């Protein structure tokens, strides 16, 4: 029987969470110190870069504890049903991003983590899609009749309020230009596995506790 497998592919998870008080979350976000990140691309002016909260552990704040619980429930469900890893995962860093009209982010990936996530709090049409790029070295540049998950080197998602995305942290991604008249507000966070990694008789065994 003919079979087409996406072996060794990168796993993304996307869902929409609606059972949260978005106004309350946004009110608390607006109380934080949010400034330009300072991480620049040579072709971008600092004024055009998305701003990030100075606090990089925002989900440790009491006012965001419910949001953190909802996110972890979602990720644990993703792990239990699809990834099926025995390890538990913990959120390490977390921060809010605010992209004003005309702003965007530079392409980047995340270090010292296994999965990263985005949760959208305030968006609208054209407020800045997110694009993911496959930077794997390709041997040939081929012409494509129709793009799909097997041949695409780039995927773009249009955010909406309540959308959550989990993705492998090494994937390069970028917020595209906000062409709307509102501030695009999102939460970003990183996760690492905890407990025993590898096996006791392995030369790469390690135990992670946070």
C-alpha positions as CSV (number, residue, x, y, z in Angstrom):
1,X,0.0,0.0,0.0
2,X,1.3,3.4,-0.9
3,X,2.2,5.6,2.0
4,X,3.5,9.1,2.4
5,X,5.1,9.9,5.8
6,X,6.3,13.2,7.2
7,X,9.2,11.6,8.9
8,X,11.4,13.7,11.2
9,X,9.1,16.7,10.6
10,X,8.7,19.6,13.0
11,X,5.6,19.4,15.2
12,X,3.4,22.5,15.7
13,X,0.3,22.7,17.8
14,X,-2.4,25.3,17.3
15,X,-5.6,25.9,19.2
16,X,-7.9,28.8,20.3
17,X,-8.6,29.4,24.0
18,X,-11.7,31.5,24.6
19,X,-12.5,30.9,28.3
20,X,-10.2,33.7,29.6
21,X,-10.9,37.3,30.7
22,X,-8.9,39.1,28.0
23,X,-9.7,42.6,29.2
24,X,-8.3,41.8,32.6
25,X,-5.2,40.3,31.1
26,X,-4.7,43.3,28.8
27,X,-5.2,45.7,31.7
28,X,-2.4,43.9,33.7
29,X,-0.1,43.9,30.7
30,X,-0.5,47.6,30.2
31,X,0.8,48.1,33.8
32,X,4.1,46.5,32.9
33,X,7.3,48.2,31.7
34,X,7.3,47.4,28.0
35,X,10.1,48.8,25.8
36,X,12.0,48.1,22.5
37,X,13.9,44.9,22.9
38,X,17.2,46.2,21.6
39,X,17.7,43.1,19.5
40,X,18.1,44.6,16.0
41,X,18.5,43.6,12.4
42,X,20.9,45.9,10.5
43,X,18.1,46.7,8.1
44,X,15.6,47.8,10.7
45,X,15.3,51.0,12.7
46,X,14.8,50.6,16.5
47,X,11.5,52.5,16.3
48,X,10.2,49.7,14.0
49,X,11.0,46.9,16.4
50,X,8.3,45.2,18.6
51,X,8.6,46.1,22.3
52,X,9.1,43.5,25.0
53,X,8.3,43.5,28.7
54,X,11.3,44.2,30.8
55,X,10.3,41.3,33.1
56,X,11.1,38.0,31.4
57,X,9.3,35.9,34.0
58,X,5.8,37.5,33.7
59,X,4.0,34.2,34.2
60,X,5.4,34.0,37.7
61,X,3.4,37.1,38.7
62,X,0.2,36.3,40.7
63,X,-2.0,38.3,38.3
64,X,-1.1,35.9,35.5
65,X,-1.3,32.7,37.4
66,X,-4.5,31.6,35.9
67,X,-3.2,32.3,32.4
68,X,-0.1,30.2,33.2
69,X,-2.3,27.3,34.4
70,X,-4.4,27.3,31.3
71,X,-1.3,27.3,29.1
72,X,0.3,24.4,31.0
73,X,-3.0,22.4,30.8
74,X,-2.9,23.0,27.0
75,X,0.7,21.9,26.7
76,X,0.3,18.9,28.9
77,X,-2.7,17.8,26.7
78,X,-0.5,18.3,23.6
79,X,2.2,16.1,25.2
80,X,-0.1,13.4,26.4
81,X,-2.0,13.0,23.2
82,X,0.7,13.6,20.6
83,X,4.3,13.9,21.8
84,X,3.9,11.2,24.5
85,X,7.1,12.1,26.4
86,X,7.3,10.8,29.9
87,X,9.0,13.9,31.1
88,X,7.1,16.8,32.6
89,X,7.7,20.3,31.1
90,X,8.2,23.6,32.9
91,X,7.9,27.2,31.6
92,X,11.2,29.0,32.1
93,X,11.1,32.5,30.6
94,X,8.0,34.4,29.6
95,X,7.4,37.9,28.4
96,X,4.8,40.1,26.7
97,X,5.3,41.6,23.3
98,X,3.6,44.7,22.0
99,X,3.8,45.6,18.3
100,X,2.6,49.0,17.5
101,X,1.4,50.2,14.0
102,X,4.3,50.0,11.6
103,X,6.4,47.8,13.8
104,X,7.6,44.2,13.3
105,X,10.2,41.9,14.8
106,X,13.5,40.6,13.5
107,X,13.9,36.9,12.5
108,X,15.0,34.9,15.5
109,X,14.9,31.6,17.3
110,X,15.0,30.7,21.0
111,X,17.9,29.1,22.9
112,X,18.1,27.0,26.1
113,X,14.6,25.5,25.6
114,X,12.9,22.7,23.7
115,X,9.5,24.2,22.9
116,X,8.4,27.8,22.7
117,X,4.9,29.2,22.6
118,X,2.8,32.2,21.7
119,X,-0.5,33.3,23.1
120,X,-2.4,36.1,21.4
121,X,-4.2,38.7,23.6
122,X,-5.1,41.6,21.2
123,X,-5.0,41.2,17.5
124,X,-7.0,42.2,14.4
125,X,-6.8,41.7,10.7
126,X,-3.3,42.8,9.4
127,X,-2.0,43.4,12.9
128,X,1.1,41.3,12.1
129,X,1.1,37.7,10.9
130,X,3.8,35.3,12.2
131,X,6.0,33.6,9.7
132,X,8.1,30.4,10.4
133,X,11.0,29.6,8.2
134,X,12.7,26.2,7.5
135,X,16.4,27.1,7.3
136,X,17.5,23.5,6.7
137,X,20.2,23.4,4.0
138,X,18.5,22.4,0.7
139,X,20.5,21.0,-2.2
140,X,18.3,22.2,-5.0
141,X,16.0,25.2,-5.7
142,X,13.0,23.6,-7.3
143,X,9.9,25.1,-8.9
144,X,6.7,24.2,-7.0
145,X,3.2,23.6,-8.5
146,X,1.4,23.8,-5.2
147,X,2.8,24.4,-1.7
148,X,2.1,21.9,1.1
149,X,3.7,20.7,4.3
150,X,6.1,18.5,2.4
151,X,7.6,21.1,0.2
152,X,7.2,24.5,1.9
153,X,10.1,26.3,3.4
154,X,7.9,29.0,5.0
155,X,4.6,29.0,6.8
156,X,2.6,32.0,7.8
157,X,-0.2,32.1,10.4
158,X,-2.7,35.0,11.0
159,X,-3.1,35.5,14.7
160,X,-6.5,35.9,16.4
161,X,-7.4,36.5,20.0
162,X,-7.0,33.4,22.1
163,X,-4.8,31.5,19.6
164,X,-2.0,29.5,21.1
165,X,0.9,28.0,19.2
166,X,3.5,25.6,20.5
167,X,6.6,25.0,18.2
168,X,10.1,23.7,18.4
169,X,12.3,26.5,19.8
170,X,15.0,26.2,17.1
171,X,12.5,27.2,14.3
172,X,13.3,30.8,13.1
173,X,10.3,33.0,13.2
174,X,9.3,36.7,12.8
175,X,6.4,39.0,13.4
176,X,5.5,40.7,10.1
177,X,4.7,44.4,10.0
178,X,1.6,45.6,11.9
179,X,-0.5,47.4,9.3
180,X,-3.5,47.8,11.6
181,X,-4.4,50.7,13.8
182,X,-4.2,48.8,17.1
183,X,-1.3,47.5,19.3
184,X,-0.8,43.8,18.7
185,X,-0.2,42.2,22.1
186,X,1.0,38.7,22.6
187,X,2.6,36.5,25.3
188,X,5.8,34.5,24.4
189,X,7.3,31.7,26.6
190,X,9.8,28.9,26.6
191,X,9.5,25.3,28.0
192,X,12.1,22.7,28.9
193,X,11.7,19.1,29.9
194,X,12.5,18.2,33.5
195,X,13.4,15.0,35.4
196,X,15.6,12.3,33.9
197,X,16.8,12.9,30.4
198,X,18.4,9.8,28.9
199,X,19.0,6.6,30.7
200,X,21.2,5.8,33.8
201,X,23.8,3.8,31.8
202,X,24.0,6.5,29.1
203,X,27.0,8.9,28.8
204,X,24.5,11.7,28.2
205,X,22.3,11.1,31.2
206,X,21.2,14.2,33.1
207,X,18.6,15.2,35.6
208,X,17.0,18.6,35.3
209,X,15.2,20.2,38.3
210,X,13.7,23.6,38.2
